[in-house]
Every structure is written in C-alpha cells, then in structure tokens.
Amino acid sequence: MHMTRVPKIIAICAAAAAVALGVTQASAVGATAAPARHQAGQAAVTGPMSLRWIRDAVAEARADHAGSRVRPSVKIGDFSSCPTLPSGDQADNFLCILIHITGGELQMGNSTQIISRDMTIPLADGTDSAGNSVLLAGTMTSEPMPVLGGIFLAPLANQVTEKDPNLRLQVKPVLTGVAVDPTGATLGFLSQKIKLINPVFRKHCSIGTRPDPVTVDPTFGTTNPPPPNQPISGSINSLQEIGNEIVIIGTVVDNAFAAPGAASCGPAGSLSTPVDLVGGLPSAAGTNTAIFQVTVEAIEYTNISS
C-alpha cells in the first residue's frame, strides 16, 4: 500500500461504513452529481465527493481509540466481489470497499427485524479517465432472515408460525442503487427494497420498490430526527491497517427515516394492504430506527490479488 494514500483510504473507508442503506441519486439532498454511468449488474453515480465531515470523525476516532484493536467478526481479505472497473479506468485510481453489516436491528412501523445474517455491499471508489469522482456498486450479498412471529409479527406465536410455511416469514434486502451527497450534508446513500418471502405473498412482495426504496442514512455520529424520536449516536470502535487494507469496525445509526408501504404482495397486489395494516406501514420519519454493526474493508485495486 502506498503510505501517502492511507489517510484518503481511511476517510473513504469510514464514509463507506456509514453507507448501510439509503436512497437513489435523485433523492440525495442537495446532490449536484453528473449523470450516472451504468454497467450491467451495477449501479453508478459520478460527481465530486465531500468527505470533510467524515475526515473529522475519523481523526477523532483515531485519537480516542489509538490503542484499540477489535478482531473482525467476519472473514476479511476476500475481494473477489469487488466491482469490475469500466473500460479505460485505471486500477491505481480506485479503491475497493466492502461494507459488511454483521448485526443490529431495523425497526420500521410495528416490527423490529434483528439482523441475524451477514450482508456485504461491495463498492468501487475512485477517479475515472476524465477526472470525475466515481462510485460503483457491485452485487450485494445477503441471506433471508427469519421474522419472529411470522406473518403476524407476534414473537409469542413463533412456535406455531415456524412450523407452517404459509405462516412463516423471511426478509431479504435487495440493493437497487447507490449515490453520494457532494454537499457533505450527509455521507452517502444506498437504496434497497426489503423482499418479503412467504408463499402466500408471492415472490415479488416487498417493503419499498425501486422508485420508492427504503431510505436510511446511517452515521457514526449523532442523529437529528424529527419527533417523537430522540437523537442517538453511533461509534467507531476500531480503525486499523491489516496487511494492504484498512479495516474499520463500529456501529452506525439512523432514526430520522420514513418507511414506505408494501407492494406486489399476493395475487394482483391484493395482500399489500393487509401487510401494511399488520406492519404499521407506511411509517413516518421519526418513528423508525436502524442500528447496524459494521466491518468495513478498503484496499487499492492494485493490491488485490488476481
């Protein structure tokens, strides 16, 4: 690793750790990015990235946790899922960033989903041949997670619901886009819909859609939610250089987001309204909370073994 680039890698890596879930480019507050470039299987956005706020957070974290070393809870060092760079872009101008969401919870409406399966979001961050800042998203990997209480969202009924496939319920996040806010007012965004897996609901049932995704903007810092929620804070627990990569471990939070309703559930969407009624959706901003434990890896593309 080129040691002169370590501060930049740390800054970008920390920014990526704050990107857990979020919105599309058109929804980014104050975004002035250039039109996105797309590749098959990837979402992309270009534009100047402002990491001033996160650089300050990283500097503070390094001072507070200078002696702290936390062992990652996930396997690190596998960069096979890093996005393929567009033709003409130079590898030495890009970092691969892997965001591992390893635990926590997502409370929306009447339900609280415990993060019981690891999720990984691969990103490529760098500068293209024209000098534009570029952020590319690869394919998010995630496994279905069981919902306690099944379709009733009632944990006390779990012994009954887990034995009946028509009553069981699983959720699986699906990445739909990536964007940055070049104003620096927020850190960065990913958009997703949450697929609801149940044979009665059918295969396209989800909370949120591609044009109206679940919108979460997590931070290591302190939130500023509308009432009735009160501010909560995340943390950076460890920031270290391991071999050729930078690894950040911490907790990101957001409790200022709104949750959309269900879509395409049941025959001709006939069960979307019942899903909303049981789930308390849509749910207004200031009534939902996301708390995610994250491990973030960042490495220069030139240091990735083929």
Rosetta silent file (secondary structure, phi, psi, omega in degrees, C-alpha in Angstrom):
SEQUENCE: MHMTRVPKIIAICAAAAAVALGVTQASAVGATAAPARHQAGQAAVTGPMSLRWIRDAVAEARADHAGSRVRPSVKIGDFSSCPTLPSGDQADNFLCILIHITGGELQMGNSTQIISRDMTIPLADGTDSAGNSVLLAGTMTSEPMPVLGGIFLAPLANQVTEKDPNLRLQVKPVLTGVAVDPTGATLGFLSQKIKLINPVFRKHCSIGTRPDPVTVDPTFGTTNPPPPNQPISGSINSLQEIGNEIVIIGTVVDNAFAAPGAASCGPAGSLSTPVDLVGGLPSAAGTNTAIFQVTVEAIEYTNISS
SCORE:     score description
SCORE:     0.000 S_00000001
   1 L     0.000  136.821  175.408    0.000    0.000    0.000 S_00000001
   2 L   -73.442  114.767 -172.330    1.279    3.494   -0.791 S_00000001
   3 H   -63.198  -26.754  179.540    1.560    5.012    2.674 S_00000001
   4 H   -68.514  -14.529 -177.956    0.861    8.524    1.382 S_00000001
   5 H  -100.346   -3.567 -178.056   -2.645    7.362    0.421 S_00000001
   6 H   -57.298  -46.242  178.915   -3.548    5.805    3.761 S_00000001
   7 H   -57.363  -39.677  178.871   -5.375    8.934    5.104 S_00000001
   8 H   -64.985  -42.518 -179.875   -7.526    9.046    1.958 S_00000001
   9 H   -61.735  -43.187  179.412   -8.290    5.339    2.234 S_00000001
  10 H   -61.238  -44.067 -178.675   -9.272    5.754    5.888 S_00000001
  11 H   -63.021  -47.468 -178.852  -11.557    8.679    5.075 S_00000001
  12 H   -67.574  -38.700  179.184  -13.299    6.910    2.219 S_00000001
  13 H   -61.776  -42.759  179.015  -13.488    3.664    4.191 S_00000001
  14 H   -66.552  -37.862  176.699  -15.180    5.426    7.092 S_00000001
  15 H   -62.566  -40.639 -179.916  -17.606    7.115    4.736 S_00000001
  16 H   -65.268  -35.589  179.168  -18.462    3.756    3.257 S_00000001
  17 H   -63.746  -27.663  178.737  -19.110    2.304    6.704 S_00000001
  18 L   -81.609   -6.938  176.936  -21.725    4.978    7.188 S_00000001
  19 L   -96.891   97.008  179.584  -23.413    3.854    3.998 S_00000001
  20 L  -108.129  -47.485  176.912  -25.531    0.942    5.053 S_00000001
  21 L  -146.859  164.386  178.295  -28.868    1.509    3.360 S_00000001
  22 L   173.121 -145.445 -168.742  -30.411    4.554    1.683 S_00000001
  23 L  -116.804  172.580  177.667  -31.866    6.446   -1.275 S_00000001
  24 L   -79.399  167.030 -178.245  -31.458    6.857   -5.013 S_00000001
  25 H   -57.094  -41.860 -176.552  -29.338    9.579   -6.605 S_00000001
  26 H   -64.149  -22.230 -178.075  -32.355   11.745   -7.425 S_00000001
  27 H   -93.834   -8.753 -177.090  -33.320   11.780   -3.749 S_00000001
  28 L   -62.974  129.434 -174.739  -29.897   12.730   -2.368 S_00000001
  29 L   -63.884  122.500  175.994  -30.233   16.024   -0.512 S_00000001
  30 L    67.854   15.003 -175.151  -28.619   18.829   -2.453 S_00000001
  31 L   -66.139  137.858  177.307  -26.937   16.423   -4.858 S_00000001
  32 L  -128.083   24.556 -175.147  -25.283   18.019   -7.880 S_00000001
  33 L   -66.850  154.525  176.112  -23.591   14.952   -9.281 S_00000001
  34 L   -70.540  164.849  179.697  -23.153   14.418  -13.005 S_00000001
  35 L   -54.037  142.980 -175.549  -25.353   11.843  -14.754 S_00000001
  36 L   -72.782  148.365  170.636  -24.636    8.319  -13.552 S_00000001
  37 L  -101.129  137.402 -177.131  -22.701    5.792  -15.596 S_00000001
  38 L  -121.685  143.976  169.433  -24.164    2.296  -15.512 S_00000001
  39 L  -123.358  158.182  179.264  -22.739   -1.129  -16.206 S_00000001
  40 L   -55.924  128.727  177.455  -24.628   -4.383  -16.366 S_00000001
  41 L    79.702    4.072 -176.964  -25.333   -5.565  -12.851 S_00000001
  42 L  -129.127  153.263  168.525  -24.051   -2.331  -11.290 S_00000001
  43 E  -111.142  144.705 -175.087  -25.440    0.977  -10.089 S_00000001
  44 E  -143.159  153.448  173.716  -23.218    4.022  -10.515 S_00000001
  45 E  -149.230  141.287  177.596  -23.049    7.708   -9.755 S_00000001
  46 E  -117.915  160.669  178.898  -20.420   10.312  -10.554 S_00000001
  47 L   144.012  163.002 -179.021  -19.704   13.669   -9.016 S_00000001
  48 L   -68.330  131.380 -179.882  -17.458   15.432   -6.500 S_00000001
  49 L  -102.318  129.823  177.452  -17.471   13.713   -3.123 S_00000001
  50 L  -105.015  114.207 -178.655  -17.146   15.806    0.061 S_00000001
  51 L  -113.361   22.936 -177.511  -15.736   13.803    2.972 S_00000001
  52 H   -55.947  -48.045 -176.483  -14.935   16.760    5.255 S_00000001
  53 H   -62.910  -43.912 -176.163  -17.317   15.633    7.993 S_00000001
  54 H   -72.574  -30.655  175.043  -16.142   12.040    7.984 S_00000001
  55 H   -60.872  -40.422  177.360  -12.469   13.078    7.964 S_00000001
  56 H   -63.289  -41.256 -179.481  -13.155   14.937   11.200 S_00000001
  57 H   -65.077  -40.065  179.499  -14.899   11.868   12.622 S_00000001
  58 H   -66.303  -42.242  178.355  -12.002    9.602   11.675 S_00000001
  59 H   -59.602  -42.150  178.774   -9.460   11.966   13.220 S_00000001
  60 H   -66.450  -42.245 -179.100  -11.444   11.987   16.463 S_00000001
  61 H   -64.330  -39.156  179.823  -11.863    8.222   16.405 S_00000001
  62 H   -65.170  -36.343  178.137   -8.137    7.669   15.886 S_00000001
  63 H   -70.193  -40.083 -176.812   -7.385    9.897   18.856 S_00000001
  64 H   -75.517  -29.282 -173.440   -9.978    8.228   21.078 S_00000001
  65 L  -124.292   38.174 -175.898   -9.131    4.654   20.128 S_00000001
  66 L   -57.766  -33.503 -177.810   -5.428    4.851   19.361 S_00000001
  67 L  -100.767    6.028 -173.953   -4.779    1.664   21.320 S_00000001
  68 L   -88.692  129.245  175.098   -7.994   -0.131   20.379 S_00000001
  69 L  -135.046  114.121 -177.786   -7.829   -3.197   18.166 S_00000001
  70 L  -108.494  129.646  179.624  -11.018   -5.169   17.622 S_00000001
  71 L   -72.274  127.458  178.561  -10.930   -8.529   15.873 S_00000001
  72 L   -59.196  142.876  179.205  -13.347   -8.549   12.887 S_00000001
  73 L   -88.782   -1.755  177.301  -16.329  -10.859   13.356 S_00000001
  74 L  -123.460  159.528  176.103  -16.357  -11.710    9.630 S_00000001
  75 L   -67.072  129.862  179.135  -13.754  -13.167    7.329 S_00000001
  76 L  -113.583  164.248  175.235  -11.734  -10.363    5.759 S_00000001
  77 L    96.988   -0.730  177.465   -9.392  -10.234    2.797 S_00000001
  78 L  -100.699  105.577 -176.033  -11.661  -11.724    0.106 S_00000001
  79 L  -108.233   24.634 -178.324  -12.076   -9.065   -2.584 S_00000001
  80 L   -67.309  -19.722 -179.258  -13.492  -11.311   -5.305 S_00000001
  81 L   -92.754    3.792  179.341  -16.793   -9.396   -5.240 S_00000001
  82 L   -58.839  137.997 -179.052  -15.220   -6.004   -5.970 S_00000001
  83 L   -58.858  144.536  174.011  -16.982   -4.313   -8.920 S_00000001
  84 L   -72.426  130.045 -178.694  -15.308   -4.595  -12.317 S_00000001
  85 L   -73.433  144.689  178.009  -13.929   -1.208  -13.303 S_00000001
  86 L   -60.908  150.847  178.546  -15.234    0.363  -16.529 S_00000001
  87 L   -57.861  132.430  179.727  -13.021    0.063  -19.573 S_00000001
  88 L    97.120  -16.834  178.174  -10.429    2.838  -19.680 S_00000001
  89 L   -86.953  140.007 -173.723  -10.362    3.498  -15.934 S_00000001
  90 L   -90.339  133.936 -177.842   -7.055    2.853  -14.206 S_00000001
  91 H   -60.333  -33.732 -177.357   -6.864    0.419  -11.281 S_00000001
  92 H   -74.354   -1.417  175.396   -4.393    2.626   -9.401 S_00000001
  93 H  -101.701    7.000 -173.432   -7.071    5.356   -9.232 S_00000001
  94 E  -131.073  148.526  169.478   -9.619    3.162   -7.427 S_00000001
  95 E  -111.439  145.166  166.332  -10.281    1.586   -4.057 S_00000001
  96 E   -97.161  132.215 -179.700  -12.453   -1.453   -3.444 S_00000001
  97 E  -123.909  125.244  176.576  -14.627   -1.012   -0.337 S_00000001
  98 E  -111.380  120.119  176.023  -16.532   -3.884    1.278 S_00000001
  99 E  -100.648  114.006  176.062  -19.252   -2.979    3.782 S_00000001
 100 E  -102.520  117.569  172.805  -20.143   -5.933    5.997 S_00000001
 101 E   -93.847  112.879 -167.905  -23.307   -5.469    8.071 S_00000001
 102 E  -108.593   -5.029 -179.220  -22.794   -8.039   10.827 S_00000001
 103 E   177.316 -174.651  179.257  -25.585   -7.368   13.312 S_00000001
 104 E   112.161 -156.428 -178.618  -28.020   -4.898   14.796 S_00000001
 105 E  -154.433  155.841  177.037  -31.682   -4.249   14.127 S_00000001
 106 E  -128.537  109.960  178.989  -34.056   -2.404   11.818 S_00000001
 107 E  -102.298  120.786  177.487  -37.292   -1.159   13.400 S_00000001
 108 E  -136.052  127.090  179.286  -39.969    0.021   10.980 S_00000001
 109 L    60.029 -125.668 -176.443  -43.615    0.511   11.896 S_00000001
 110 L   -91.223    0.616 -173.725  -44.796   -2.302   14.163 S_00000001
 111 E  -120.732  151.148  173.391  -41.875   -4.670   13.553 S_00000001
 112 E  -125.391  114.823 -179.399  -38.258   -4.940   14.646 S_00000001
 113 E   -96.046  117.901  174.600  -36.046   -7.091   12.443 S_00000001
 114 E   -76.663  131.430  177.979  -32.949   -8.497   14.129 S_00000001
 115 L   -77.890   99.202 -174.463  -30.003   -8.645   11.707 S_00000001
 116 L  -109.115    0.841  176.607  -29.220  -12.357   12.023 S_00000001
 117 L  -132.813  139.642  179.304  -27.403  -12.898    8.713 S_00000001
 118 L   -68.677  144.795  174.932  -24.324  -11.067    7.451 S_00000001
 119 E  -125.874  142.985  179.132  -24.730   -8.751    4.462 S_00000001
 120 E  -129.720  130.720  177.834  -21.915   -7.459    2.235 S_00000001
 121 E  -118.974  112.398  178.441  -22.041   -4.465   -0.112 S_00000001
 122 E   -90.094  136.413  179.295  -19.040   -4.087   -2.489 S_00000001
 123 E  -131.720  153.473  169.432  -18.177   -0.640   -3.850 S_00000001
 124 E  -118.765  126.829 -179.134  -15.513    0.839   -6.109 S_00000001
 125 E  -125.419  130.967  179.430  -14.486    4.426   -5.359 S_00000001
 126 E   177.890 -155.189 -176.403  -12.079    6.456   -7.441 S_00000001
 127 E  -126.940  130.665 -178.189  -11.480    8.786  -10.353 S_00000001
 128 L   -84.132 -177.463 -175.157  -12.199    7.981  -13.986 S_00000001
 129 L   -65.477  -19.966  178.502  -10.141    8.887  -17.040 S_00000001
 130 L   -92.868    1.409  179.281  -11.954   12.254  -17.309 S_00000001
 131 L    88.288    7.491  178.593  -11.132   13.195  -13.713 S_00000001
 132 L   -82.530  141.654  170.242  -14.647   12.590  -12.353 S_00000001
 133 E   -70.915  136.679 -174.104  -15.173   11.034   -8.930 S_00000001
 134 E  -131.797  137.401  172.653  -16.924    7.707   -9.404 S_00000001
 135 E  -127.535  118.429 -179.907  -18.774    5.374   -7.043 S_00000001
 136 E  -114.935  138.761  175.700  -19.786    1.964   -8.397 S_00000001
 137 E  -106.984  133.932  173.358  -21.814   -0.649   -6.532 S_00000001
 138 L   -88.381 -155.853 -177.252  -21.347   -4.351   -7.105 S_00000001
 139 L   -89.902  122.262  177.553  -23.774   -7.099   -6.187 S_00000001
 140 L   -71.086  134.192  175.563  -24.999   -7.081   -2.594 S_00000001
 141 E  -107.405  130.578  178.694  -24.862  -10.497   -0.927 S_00000001
 142 L  -156.955  153.916  178.042  -27.428  -11.332    1.735 S_00000001
 143 L  -113.704  149.727  176.661  -29.330  -14.334    3.009 S_00000001
 144 L   -57.666  140.483  179.720  -33.015  -14.440    4.024 S_00000001
 145 E  -115.656  133.079 -179.655  -33.553  -13.678    7.708 S_00000001
 146 E   -68.874  144.680  176.090  -36.437  -15.170    9.726 S_00000001
 147 L  -102.739  120.638  178.939  -39.041  -12.804   11.155 S_00000001
 148 L   -62.003  130.887 -179.023  -40.107  -13.689   14.700 S_00000001
 149 L    87.498    0.059  176.660  -43.838  -14.310   14.799 S_00000001
 150 H    56.980 -142.737 -174.109  -44.061  -14.900   11.051 S_00000001
 151 H   -69.163  -13.593 -179.889  -46.727  -13.029    9.121 S_00000001
 152 H   -88.994  -11.075 -176.980  -48.385  -11.963   12.392 S_00000001
 153 L    54.365   35.474 -178.677  -45.226  -10.190   13.684 S_00000001
 154 L  -121.533   97.447 -176.336  -46.055  -11.703   17.085 S_00000001
 155 H   -52.833  -31.206 -179.986  -42.982  -13.413   18.620 S_00000001
 156 H   -65.443  -20.916  178.940  -45.173  -15.319   21.093 S_00000001
 157 H   -91.978    8.181 -171.485  -46.729  -17.114   18.109 S_00000001
 158 H   -62.442  -36.197 -179.814  -43.355  -18.172   16.752 S_00000001
 159 H   -62.613  -29.636  177.459  -43.675  -21.850   17.732 S_00000001
 160 H   -82.289  -48.793 -173.471  -46.779  -22.048   15.577 S_00000001
 161 H   -67.347  -33.628 -176.460  -45.680  -19.903   12.643 S_00000001
 162 L   -71.437  -14.300 -179.945  -42.253  -21.524   12.217 S_00000001
 163 L   -93.904  -10.850 -177.265  -43.896  -24.924   11.578 S_00000001
 164 L  -118.024  115.835 -177.745  -46.236  -23.727    8.823 S_00000001
 165 L   -60.114  -26.562  179.117  -44.671  -22.483    5.555 S_00000001
 166 L   -78.499  -13.973  179.235  -47.730  -20.324    4.867 S_00000001
 167 L  -105.550  -20.578  178.357  -47.296  -18.558    8.209 S_00000001
 168 L   -67.772  156.091  177.856  -43.510  -18.264    8.221 S_00000001
 169 L  -144.870  134.875  173.297  -41.948  -15.038    7.001 S_00000001
 170 E  -127.321  156.156  176.844  -38.420  -14.165    5.949 S_00000001
 171 E  -125.592  147.959  179.728  -36.929  -10.907    4.734 S_00000001
 172 E  -143.380  115.716  177.095  -34.075  -10.323    2.289 S_00000001
 173 E   -68.096  141.564  178.551  -32.620   -6.887    1.440 S_00000001
 174 E  -128.271  118.508 -179.143  -32.125   -6.216   -2.281 S_00000001
 175 E   -70.579  133.612  179.624  -29.804   -3.402   -3.382 S_00000001
 176 E  -120.881  -10.566 -179.440  -31.328   -1.086   -6.007 S_00000001
 177 E   179.435  171.981 -179.971  -28.901    1.843   -6.311 S_00000001
 178 E  -145.359  144.593  179.729  -26.061    3.919   -4.924 S_00000001
 179 E  -157.003  160.712  174.224  -25.468    7.664   -4.601 S_00000001
 180 L  -124.788  154.972  174.992  -23.370   10.261   -2.800 S_00000001
 181 L  -105.742  102.073 -174.953  -24.266   13.706   -1.498 S_00000001
 182 L   -68.347  -10.355  177.801  -21.469   16.016   -2.713 S_00000001
 183 L   -73.965  -19.010 -177.097  -22.562   18.812   -0.340 S_00000001
 184 L    83.875   -2.887 -179.833  -21.240   16.828    2.610 S_00000001
 185 L   -64.681  -33.704  171.741  -24.529   17.325    4.472 S_00000001
 186 L  -128.689  171.782 -170.451  -24.885   13.546    4.541 S_00000001
 187 L   -88.077  -45.401 -176.888  -22.315   10.840    3.988 S_00000001
 188 L   167.281  163.076 -172.061  -23.654    8.675    1.228 S_00000001
 189 E  -136.836  145.613  162.614  -26.631    6.503    0.390 S_00000001
 190 E  -124.573  145.532  178.788  -27.577    3.067   -0.810 S_00000001
 191 E  -109.062  147.140  179.584  -31.132    2.260   -1.799 S_00000001
 192 E  -152.136  158.808  164.733  -32.875   -1.023   -1.199 S_00000001
 193 E  -116.120  153.188 -178.380  -36.179   -2.791   -1.087 S_00000001
 194 E  -108.308  109.589 -177.592  -36.853   -5.483    1.501 S_00000001
 195 E   -74.423  131.532  176.709  -38.229   -8.639   -0.083 S_00000001
 196 E   -99.185  119.410 -173.530  -40.872  -10.485    1.981 S_00000001
 197 E  -103.742  110.063  179.678  -40.546  -14.236    1.494 S_00000001
 198 L  -164.327  131.860 -174.764  -43.776  -16.190    2.022 S_00000001
 199 L   -60.715  -31.545  179.708  -45.620  -18.439   -0.466 S_00000001
 200 L   -71.289  -36.111 -179.513  -48.950  -16.696    0.116 S_00000001
 201 L   -73.725  -19.742 -177.486  -47.423  -13.252   -0.515 S_00000001
 202 L    73.499  168.924 -162.808  -45.797  -14.491   -3.768 S_00000001
 203 L   -75.999  -16.189 -176.447  -42.294  -13.774   -4.993 S_00000001
 204 L  -100.490    6.227 -178.992  -42.482  -10.040   -5.773 S_00000001
 205 L   -68.118  132.870 -179.035  -43.809   -8.867   -2.385 S_00000001
 206 E  -156.007  157.547  167.276  -41.574   -6.221   -0.814 S_00000001
 207 E   -92.940  117.657 -173.912  -41.399   -3.263    1.508 S_00000001
 208 L    83.296  159.131  179.623  -40.387   -0.400   -0.773 S_00000001
 209 L  -135.071  174.636  178.278  -39.818   -0.522   -4.513 S_00000001
 210 L   -58.399  -46.051  177.491  -37.096    0.595   -6.902 S_00000001
 211 L   -77.418  -16.380 -179.768  -38.675    4.064   -7.397 S_00000001
 212 L  -136.147   72.719 -173.039  -39.668    4.283   -3.703 S_00000001
 213 L   -81.292  169.362  167.951  -36.995    2.408   -1.725 S_00000001
 214 E   -65.241  129.850 -170.816  -36.362    2.071    1.986 S_00000001
 215 L  -118.424  103.902 -179.993  -34.368    5.200    2.780 S_00000001
 216 L  -128.593  136.260 -177.123  -31.812    5.038    5.586 S_00000001
 217 L  -125.887   76.832 -173.745  -28.808    7.344    6.018 S_00000001
 218 L   -70.502  156.826 -179.224  -26.701    5.872    8.859 S_00000001
 219 E  -142.861  151.200  169.739  -23.929    7.756   10.638 S_00000001
 220 L   -74.914  -19.298 -175.149  -21.134    7.080   13.134 S_00000001
 221 L   -88.592 -144.619 -176.025  -22.136   10.388   14.718 S_00000001
 222 E  -110.296  136.004 -177.981  -25.351   11.639   16.314 S_00000001
 223 L   -80.410  165.322  176.126  -28.695   11.763   14.524 S_00000001
 224 L  -134.240   72.524 -172.363  -31.109   14.687   14.363 S_00000001
 225 L   -83.168  158.073  169.061  -34.510   13.021   13.937 S_00000001
 226 L   -71.585  157.169  178.187  -37.955   14.611   13.862 S_00000001
 227 L   -67.396  154.440   12.394  -40.088   13.871   16.951 S_00000001
 228 L   -87.023   -7.217  179.259  -41.038   11.672   18.642 S_00000001
 229 L   -62.249  151.530  176.737  -37.609   10.050   18.163 S_00000001
 230 L  -112.606  157.455 -179.439  -34.677   11.497   20.099 S_00000001
 231 L   -57.715  141.360  172.421  -31.031   11.742   18.924 S_00000001
 232 L  -130.974  163.847 -174.315  -28.936    8.585   19.121 S_00000001
 233 E  -128.127  145.750  171.064  -25.239    8.077   18.383 S_00000001
 234 L   -95.732 -167.576 -178.984  -23.058    5.571   16.565 S_00000001
 235 E  -162.864  152.748  168.634  -19.376    4.890   17.189 S_00000001
 236 E  -105.472  115.614 -175.546  -16.092    3.822   15.603 S_00000001
 237 E   -91.950  -26.263 -178.171  -14.659    1.104   17.816 S_00000001
 238 E  -157.249  138.011  175.970  -11.542    0.238   15.854 S_00000001
 239 E  -139.017  114.161 -172.549   -9.610    1.643   12.903 S_00000001
 240 E  -147.364  157.881  174.742   -6.534   -0.304   11.848 S_00000001
 241 E   -99.496  121.710 -179.829   -4.285   -1.238    8.957 S_00000001
 242 E  -123.315  108.550 -175.455   -4.156   -5.001    8.351 S_00000001
 243 L    62.199 -124.698 -178.639   -1.783   -6.013    5.577 S_00000001
 244 L   -94.385    7.322 -176.123   -2.665   -3.989    2.491 S_00000001
 245 E  -124.338  161.560  172.414   -6.106   -2.919    3.686 S_00000001
 246 E  -103.483  135.046 -179.341   -7.763   -0.571    6.140 S_00000001
 247 E  -125.068  126.111  176.708  -10.398   -2.098    8.429 S_00000001
 248 E  -117.278  132.944  177.213  -12.964   -0.085   10.408 S_00000001
 249 E  -123.301  131.176 -179.184  -15.290   -1.699   12.964 S_00000001
 250 E  -174.779 -164.602 -179.323  -18.125    0.231   14.557 S_00000001
 251 E  -128.292  130.323  176.073  -21.822    0.981   14.820 S_00000001
 252 E  -113.539  149.100 -174.030  -23.852    3.221   12.513 S_00000001
 253 E  -138.764  156.115  170.147  -27.308    4.553   13.353 S_00000001
 254 E  -158.635  131.539  173.592  -30.262    6.407   11.850 S_00000001
 255 L  -137.664   33.250 -179.718  -33.686    7.190   13.329 S_00000001
 256 L  -118.682   11.973 -173.148  -34.806   10.005   11.023 S_00000001
 257 L  -100.693  156.819  173.680  -36.056    7.999    8.039 S_00000001
 258 L   -97.762  151.658  178.638  -39.528    7.169    6.751 S_00000001
 259 E  -112.498  127.762  179.007  -40.558    3.639    5.790 S_00000001
 260 L   -75.862  174.651  179.368  -42.639    3.045    2.626 S_00000001
 261 L   -87.287 -179.463  179.139  -45.512    0.602    2.348 S_00000001
 262 E   -80.376  157.837  179.727  -45.709   -2.889    0.886 S_00000001
 263 E  -146.228  145.404  172.167  -46.065   -3.564   -2.827 S_00000001
 264 L    61.213   32.961  179.879  -46.964   -6.521   -5.098 S_00000001
 265 L   -94.910  126.184  179.668  -47.989   -8.814   -2.236 S_00000001
 266 L    78.388  177.249  179.965  -50.416  -11.614   -3.122 S_00000001
 267 H   -58.163  122.646  179.086  -52.446  -12.029   -6.329 S_00000001
 268 H    54.463   30.110  177.736  -52.561   -8.680   -8.155 S_00000001
 269 H    73.512   16.406 -173.242  -51.222   -6.986   -5.015 S_00000001
 270 L   -67.953  -18.435 -178.600  -54.350   -7.875   -3.050 S_00000001
 271 L  -101.474    2.822 -179.579  -52.406   -8.566    0.171 S_00000001
 272 H   -63.805  -42.634  179.659  -50.321   -5.383    0.201 S_00000001
 273 H   -64.558  -45.890  174.856  -52.892   -3.506    2.283 S_00000001
 274 H   -59.269  -38.314  177.253  -53.159   -6.282    4.931 S_00000001
 275 H   -61.277  -43.098  178.544  -49.358   -6.390    5.130 S_00000001
 276 H   -62.671  -41.386 -177.976  -49.332   -2.629    5.718 S_00000001
 277 H   -64.108  -43.995  179.067  -52.021   -2.893    8.397 S_00000001
 278 H   -69.056  -40.548 -175.428  -50.155   -5.599   10.320 S_00000001
 279 H   -84.065   -7.889 -177.807  -46.770   -3.934    9.839 S_00000001
 280 L    68.446   39.531 -177.076  -47.874   -0.377   10.612 S_00000001
 281 L  -117.962  154.429  -10.356  -46.708    0.868    7.211 S_00000001
 282 L   -60.646  157.313 -177.161  -46.086    3.348    5.749 S_00000001
 283 E  -123.694  125.597 -171.767  -44.334    4.703    8.830 S_00000001
 284 L   -68.243  155.984  174.476  -43.483    8.404    9.137 S_00000001
 285 L   -57.791  140.107 -178.830  -39.994    9.804    9.661 S_00000001
 286 L    94.182    2.081  178.533  -39.108    9.969   13.319 S_00000001
 287 L  -124.574    7.852 -178.397  -40.816    6.688   14.216 S_00000001
 288 L  -126.268  156.895 -177.022  -38.274    4.197   12.813 S_00000001
 289 E  -144.932  135.587  173.306  -34.753    3.215   13.898 S_00000001
 290 E  -122.007  129.636  175.366  -31.775    1.474   12.293 S_00000001
 291 E  -132.646  115.711 -175.871  -28.763    0.317   14.324 S_00000001
 292 E  -124.634  131.206  167.252  -26.122   -1.646   12.400 S_00000001
 293 E   -84.791  131.310 -175.138  -22.822   -3.188   13.468 S_00000001
 294 E  -131.590  146.362  166.590  -20.429   -2.859   10.538 S_00000001
 295 E  -122.502  126.494 -176.344  -16.990   -4.008    9.472 S_00000001
 296 E  -121.155  131.241  176.354  -15.596   -2.097    6.502 S_00000001
 297 E  -112.921  141.503  174.468  -12.598   -3.050    4.376 S_00000001
 298 E  -138.095  133.636 -178.262  -10.826   -0.770    1.888 S_00000001
 299 E  -147.192  147.408  174.379   -7.966   -1.694   -0.417 S_00000001
 300 E   -69.668  141.215  179.368   -6.398   -0.257   -3.563 S_00000001
 301 H   -57.952  -32.347 -179.893   -7.343   -2.194   -6.680 S_00000001
 302 H   -69.206  -14.989  179.177   -3.633   -2.568   -7.474 S_00000001
 303 H   -99.807    4.818  178.848   -3.190   -4.521   -4.221 S_00000001
 304 L   -85.934  125.183  179.301   -5.935   -7.034   -4.972 S_00000001
 305 L   -72.954  136.481  179.327   -4.516  -10.443   -5.859 S_00000001
 306 L   -80.162    0.000    0.000   -5.922  -11.881   -9.070 S_00000001
